[in-house]
Amino acid sequence: GKNGAIVPLIAETGGQNAIVADSSALPEQLVDDVVLSAFGSAGQRCSAARILFVQQDIADKVITMLQGAMENLKVGHPQYYATDIGPVIDEEALAMLTRHKSMLDSLGRKIAQAPLSKDIAHHGHYFAPVAYEISDLSILKGEVFGPILHVVRFGAGQMAAVLKALNDTGYGLTFGIHSRIDSV
């Protein structure tokens, strides 16, 4: 045994949490869930969705709906009832998110970014939720703790490859699936 005070242990979990949607998914329900999971709490929950894998057949419709949903997000001070998304935790988090967004500007295609007023941006660590389409999960080297969603399309018959790619990241806390097929 060890004498003295008990050493505190703080365990932090997280990872490349994903939502996978096949062609039978209901786009309206999917977009509601994605927005809530990826952007709620400014994306700073270890359970937040980081990646949306969406089957090619419905991808364009889902992306269009996601654009509309994100246009209506209100970034602002959490004390106001109308606010959907508050600030990120500190200046370091904001800088990390800004760097990741710059990387995505060169490697991905911006789908949508929530509006962020210049007034609020100067009064705290605010980062407008943003979604990018990327070609491949391998672009992501680590967890990005904040309101950035990465969208990856996959073709019919590629579900096993998608799940393998997710498992190969070696970490993840949550997983969601949108499908109306019981055998998925």
N, C-alpha and C positions, 0 to 999 in steps of 0.2 A: 504494500500500500504506500501511498504518498501522503506525507504530512502537509498541512497547510490548506490554503484556500482551494476550493474547487475551480478548476480552469474552465472558463466559459467556452462553449462551442457554438459557433454560429454557422448553420448550414444554409447555403444558397443554392437553389435549384433553378433550372431553366433549360434553355437549349433552342434548337430550331423547331419550335412548335409549329405544326402544320395543320391545315384543313385541306382535305382532299374531296373534290366534288366530281362525280361522274356525270354523264349526260342526262341522267334521270333526275338530277337535283332540281329543286325549285329555285330559280334564280333570285326571286324576291327574298325568300327565307335565307338563302345562302348569303346574300349581300348584307342583310341585317346582322347575321351572326358574325360575319367577317369584320364589319365595321366595329361592332361592340367588342369583339375579342382583340383585334389588332390595335384599336385606337383608344378604347376605354382606359382610364387611368393614365392617359398619355403614353400608352403602350409599355408602361413601366411595371408590369406585373410579370413574374416569372412564368405565369401561365399564358401570357398574351400570344396570339397567333402571329408568327413572323412570316409564314409562307402560305400562299394559297395555290394548290395544284388544281387546275381546272381543265376538264376534258375539252378538247378542241371544239367539239360540236356546239357547246354552249358558251365558249370563252368570250366571243365578241359581245353577246348579249349581257353576260355577267359584268364585263369590263365597262360597258356603257352604263349599266345600272350603278356600278361602283362609282363612276365619275359623278353621276347625279347625286348620290348619297353624300359623297365627300364635299361637293359644292355647298351643301347645306350644313356642314359641321361648323359649329361656332367655337373658335378658340378664344379663351379669355380667362378672366379671374374666376376662380372656383366659387367665390361667394355669390356670384350672380346665377340665378335660376336658369337663365337662357344659355349658360355656358355648357358646352358638351365636353370640351377638352381643356384641361388646365396646363400649367407649365411643367417642364421636366425638372428634375430634382436640383440640378446645380449647373454651374457654368461648364464644368468638365463634361457632363452628359450632353449638353447642348453642342459643345465643340466636337464630340465624338459623332453625334448624329449629323452634324453639318459636313464632317469629313466623309462619312459613309454616303451621304446624299451626293456629294461631288463625285465619288467613285461610281455611283450608279448612273450619274449623268453621262459618263463615258462608256459604261458597260451595258446599260439597260435602256428601256424606253419608258419615259414618264407617262403614267396613265392619268394621274390626277394628283392635285395638291389642294388641301383645304385652304380657304382664305385665311390670311393672317393680317390684321390691320397693323400699320406702322406704329400707331399709338401704343398698342399693347406690346408689340415686339420690344419696345424700349423700356418696358417696365417689368422685366422679369426674364426668366429663361424659357421663352416660348418657342416651340418648334411646330410648324404646321404639319399635321399628318400628311403623308405622301405615300403613293403606291407606284411601283415600277414593275414593268414586265421584264423578266430576265429569261435567258435561254436555258439556263441550267443551274441546278442547286449548287454545283461546285464553285460558282462565283463567290458564294458566301463562306468566309473563312472562320467566322465566329458569331456569337450571338450579338445582335444589335438591340440594345435595351431602350426602346422608345418607339414612337408611332410611325414606323416605316414598314410597309407591307411589300413583300416580294411575290409576284404572280408568275407562275410557270405553267405553260400549257402542256398537255400530254394527249397523245392519240389513243384511239380505241385499242384495247389490247395491251396497253402499256402500264396498267395498274401495278403489276408485279414489279416492274422496273422502278416505278415511283416509290413504292414501299421499300424496296431495296436501297435506293438512294437515301431515303430518310434514315433507315436503320444504319447505314454506313457512316452517317455523321457521328454516330457514337453517343449522342445525347439528345434529350428531349424530355419534356415533362408532360405536355398535354398533346392530344391528337383528336381531331374531329373529322367526321366523314359525313358528307351529304350525298345520300343516295336513296332511291325508292326501291332498290333491288335488295331483297332480303339476303341473298347469298353472297353479297360483296364481302 
